[in-house]
Amino acid sequence: MLTFPNAKINLGLNIVEKRTDGYHNIETVFYPIGLCDVLEVKPSETCSDYSFSSSGLAIDGDAEDNLIVKAYRLLRSGYQFPAIDISLVKQIPFGAGLGGGSADAAFTLKAINELFELKITPSRLEKIAAKLGADCPVFIRNKPVFGSGIGNVFAPVDVSLKGYYLLLVKPEIHVSTPEAYSMVTPEKPQISLSELIKQPISEWKNTIKNDFEISVFKRYPYIEKIKNEMYRLGALYASMSGSGSAVYAIFETPVETLPFFETCFVSGGILN
């Protein structure tokens, strides 16, 4: 079974409060985008457990530490199905705030569930995915949602970027998510993001923010320069995604990228 785990962007991200368990409660809108990895899961004819191979962007570390394998192990602990071969073409950059690893894990759960007809409901899959990481559950249903809690409590959101153009730029900078959280002072917003997102996109620049930007921009000023350049190019809205380092912009028409971005990973296209 061939699947295409896609990235997401965060439309706004408020760090509301620090929890007693060390995590943070947030408000954000998760929005799927077209940048994808390629994941194949199929019954194995040669192994008794699993095999895992990857190409594209290099994946460091032991396979057992990969979220894809952790997803497989988690399902294997509760359900019966044959050994599998897993292969991944990695195209979503790491350390970008795009949820690539989380998407790979969630799509692994969905692929195994469908391939072997395990009949696990989406709600149950979301609960399983939550054990792998806060971003994983959103990729089960894979549609725009308002996220709260630690990013795993979802509510419908009426927002569509269909027909707009996305420019995504990821510099050669890795932002550690724990480090980014350690530099943020949580604060409950006066107006919930769930209300602000209803405004016209042209208003978002003045009302919707990513709380990580203040501290991340201070430590990595080049990321802020990317955002400023996007506005100079005519973006309706630009923001860092998640804890960075990727920055995205929404345009009404296609935009020519400039030499300013030539050392960065650049992606984009029309949004659905």
VMD Tcl script that draws the C-alpha trace (Angstrom):
set ca {
  {0.00 0.00 0.00}
  {1.42 3.33 -1.13}
  {0.51 6.45 0.88}
  {1.66 10.06 0.95}
  {2.07 11.49 4.47}
  {1.69 15.25 4.16}
  {3.03 18.16 6.15}
  {0.96 20.70 8.08}
  {1.28 24.36 8.92}
  {0.04 26.12 12.03}
  {-2.29 29.04 11.45}
  {-1.51 30.85 14.68}
  {-0.09 29.24 17.80}
  {-0.82 30.47 21.32}
  {1.04 28.96 24.28}
  {-1.75 29.27 26.83}
  {-0.32 27.74 30.01}
  {2.18 25.27 31.40}
  {0.63 22.09 32.76}
  {1.55 20.26 35.94}
  {2.80 17.34 33.82}
  {5.41 19.58 32.16}
  {3.57 19.92 28.84}
  {1.91 23.11 27.61}
  {-1.68 23.79 26.65}
  {-1.92 25.53 23.30}
  {-4.33 26.96 20.76}
  {-3.61 26.47 17.08}
  {-5.22 25.69 13.76}
  {-3.64 22.72 12.00}
  {-3.84 23.01 8.21}
  {-2.66 20.18 5.92}
  {-0.49 21.14 2.92}
  {0.66 19.30 -0.19}
  {4.32 18.71 0.69}
  {4.53 14.92 1.16}
  {6.74 11.98 2.00}
  {6.14 8.67 0.22}
  {5.41 5.69 2.47}
  {4.90 2.10 1.36}
  {3.69 -0.64 3.68}
  {3.26 -4.20 2.44}
  {3.20 -7.76 3.81}
  {6.72 -9.14 4.06}
  {7.81 -12.28 2.26}
  {11.24 -12.38 3.87}
  {11.11 -11.33 7.53}
  {9.27 -12.43 10.64}
  {8.89 -8.97 12.20}
  {9.48 -5.90 10.02}
  {12.00 -4.35 7.66}
  {12.50 -0.61 7.26}
  {14.33 1.24 4.51}
  {14.50 4.91 3.59}
  {15.78 7.19 0.85}
  {15.61 10.90 0.14}
  {16.59 13.09 3.10}
  {18.93 11.17 5.38}
  {17.41 9.81 8.59}
  {19.86 9.56 11.47}
  {19.69 7.13 14.36}
  {18.50 3.59 14.93}
  {15.36 2.40 13.13}
  {13.80 1.42 16.46}
  {13.82 5.10 17.45}
  {11.92 6.15 14.32}
  {8.27 7.12 14.86}
  {7.25 4.86 11.97}
  {8.67 1.81 13.70}
  {7.27 2.94 17.04}
  {3.83 3.18 15.38}
  {4.25 -0.37 14.05}
  {5.34 -1.65 17.46}
  {2.40 0.06 19.17}
  {-0.14 -1.59 16.86}
  {1.65 -4.94 17.01}
  {1.31 -4.93 20.80}
  {-2.47 -4.88 20.59}
  {-3.44 -6.37 17.23}
  {-2.58 -9.44 15.18}
  {-1.25 -8.95 11.65}
  {1.59 -10.35 9.51}
  {5.17 -9.09 9.28}
  {5.61 -6.03 7.08}
  {8.12 -4.26 4.88}
  {8.17 -0.49 5.27}
  {9.90 1.90 2.89}
  {9.99 5.68 3.08}
  {11.05 8.41 0.67}
  {11.72 11.32 3.03}
  {10.96 14.73 1.50}
  {9.54 16.80 4.38}
  {12.50 18.47 6.12}
  {13.28 17.79 9.77}
  {13.28 20.38 12.56}
  {10.90 22.55 10.57}
  {7.64 22.65 12.54}
  {5.87 20.86 9.69}
  {5.01 17.61 11.50}
  {6.70 15.32 8.98}
  {7.69 12.62 11.44}
  {4.28 12.72 13.09}
  {2.58 12.39 9.70}
  {4.72 9.38 8.82}
  {3.74 7.68 12.09}
  {0.03 8.43 11.70}
  {-0.03 7.25 8.09}
  {1.74 4.05 9.17}
  {-1.08 3.37 11.63}
  {-3.70 4.06 8.96}
  {-1.95 1.96 6.33}
  {-1.60 -1.09 8.59}
  {-5.20 -0.70 9.72}
  {-6.47 -0.62 6.14}
  {-4.07 -3.18 4.69}
  {-4.93 -5.86 7.23}
  {-8.56 -4.82 7.80}
  {-8.09 -4.31 11.53}
  {-11.23 -2.14 11.61}
  {-9.82 0.34 14.11}
  {-12.04 3.45 14.19}
  {-10.57 6.90 13.53}
  {-11.27 7.89 17.15}
  {-9.35 4.86 18.41}
  {-6.51 5.51 15.96}
  {-6.25 9.08 17.28}
  {-5.87 7.75 20.83}
  {-3.18 5.33 19.69}
  {-1.42 8.10 17.74}
  {-1.44 10.35 20.82}
  {0.91 7.88 22.53}
  {3.49 8.62 19.82}
  {3.44 12.42 20.09}
  {1.21 15.46 20.43}
  {1.16 16.21 16.67}
  {0.39 12.66 15.54}
  {-3.40 12.48 16.07}
  {-4.16 15.40 13.75}
  {-2.94 13.37 10.75}
  {-5.46 10.56 11.31}
  {-8.41 12.48 9.87}
  {-6.00 14.90 8.19}
  {-8.18 17.97 7.79}
  {-8.11 21.55 9.12}
  {-9.00 21.61 12.82}
  {-8.74 23.89 15.82}
  {-6.36 22.22 18.25}
  {-6.26 22.76 22.01}
  {-4.96 20.86 25.02}
  {-1.42 19.80 24.12}
  {-2.54 19.89 20.49}
  {-4.59 16.68 20.70}
  {-8.08 18.03 21.38}
  {-9.79 18.88 18.11}
  {-12.78 20.97 17.14}
  {-14.14 21.82 13.69}
  {-12.88 25.06 12.18}
  {-14.38 26.99 9.28}
  {-11.27 28.00 7.35}
  {-10.24 27.33 3.77}
  {-7.14 28.46 1.89}
  {-8.27 26.80 -1.33}
  {-7.05 28.71 -4.36}
  {-4.40 30.69 -2.49}
  {-0.70 30.13 -3.08}
  {1.72 28.87 -0.46}
  {5.42 29.67 -0.24}
  {7.30 27.55 2.28}
  {10.93 28.30 3.18}
  {13.04 26.26 5.60}
  {16.56 27.56 6.33}
  {19.46 25.33 7.34}
  {18.60 25.88 10.99}
  {17.23 23.27 13.39}
  {15.06 24.60 16.22}
  {14.69 22.24 19.17}
  {11.04 22.10 20.25}
  {11.90 21.66 23.99}
  {14.29 24.62 23.68}
  {11.61 26.72 21.99}
  {9.09 25.96 24.76}
  {11.67 26.79 27.44}
  {12.01 30.32 26.04}
  {8.25 31.10 25.96}
  {6.18 32.76 28.68}
  {2.67 31.24 28.47}
  {-0.22 33.69 28.33}
  {-3.93 33.17 27.72}
  {-5.04 35.33 24.78}
  {-7.82 37.88 25.25}
  {-9.58 36.56 22.14}
  {-9.39 32.88 21.25}
  {-7.73 31.91 17.99}
  {-10.94 30.02 17.15}
  {-12.59 33.44 16.78}
  {-9.69 35.31 15.16}
  {-9.36 32.71 12.41}
  {-12.83 33.71 11.15}
  {-11.48 37.08 10.04}
  {-10.46 37.71 6.41}
  {-6.93 36.50 5.68}
  {-5.88 40.09 5.05}
  {-6.53 40.80 8.76}
  {-4.51 37.90 10.14}
  {-1.23 39.84 9.94}
  {-2.49 42.17 12.67}
  {-4.28 39.69 14.90}
  {-2.94 36.12 14.58}
  {0.51 35.29 15.91}
  {2.84 32.43 16.74}
  {4.08 32.78 20.33}
  {7.32 30.97 19.49}
  {8.42 33.73 17.12}
  {9.59 36.26 19.73}
  {12.18 34.01 21.32}
  {13.10 32.02 18.20}
  {13.62 35.19 16.14}
  {15.82 36.61 18.89}
  {18.06 33.55 18.80}
  {17.89 33.00 15.03}
  {17.40 36.42 13.35}
  {17.67 34.94 9.85}
  {14.29 33.23 10.37}
  {12.72 36.63 11.06}
  {14.38 38.02 7.93}
  {12.70 35.28 5.88}
  {9.29 36.30 7.24}
  {9.96 39.98 6.54}
  {11.06 39.16 2.98}
  {7.81 37.28 2.40}
  {5.81 40.35 3.36}
  {8.02 42.44 1.09}
  {7.05 40.07 -1.74}
  {3.39 40.81 -1.08}
  {2.24 38.02 1.25}
  {-1.22 38.35 2.76}
  {0.00 36.49 5.82}
  {3.32 35.00 6.88}
  {4.28 33.03 9.95}
  {6.66 30.50 11.37}
  {5.07 27.04 11.54}
  {5.10 25.33 14.92}
  {8.36 25.98 16.74}
  {10.18 26.49 13.41}
  {12.37 26.80 11.58}
  {10.10 26.73 8.50}
  {8.29 29.93 7.59}
  {5.31 30.00 5.25}
  {3.43 32.74 3.44}
  {0.02 32.91 1.79}
  {-0.29 34.82 -1.48}
  {-3.17 35.61 -3.79}
  {-1.02 34.86 -6.86}
  {2.13 32.81 -7.54}
  {5.38 34.47 -6.50}
  {8.90 34.22 -7.87}
  {11.39 33.20 -5.19}
  {14.50 35.31 -4.93}
  {18.23 34.63 -4.37}
  {17.55 35.57 -0.72}
  {16.17 32.02 -0.29}
  {18.77 30.18 -2.37}
  {20.43 28.43 0.59}
  {17.05 27.24 1.93}
  {14.64 24.42 1.24}
  {11.81 26.01 -0.78}
  {8.43 24.53 -1.63}
  {5.03 25.86 -2.56}
  {2.07 25.81 -4.87}
  {-1.67 26.23 -4.90}
  {-3.52 25.22 -1.76}
  {-6.50 22.87 -1.56}
}
mol new
graphics top color blue
foreach p $ca { graphics top sphere $p radius 0.5 }
foreach p [lrange $ca 0 end-1] q [lrange $ca 1 end] { graphics top cylinder $p $q radius 0.2 }
display resetview
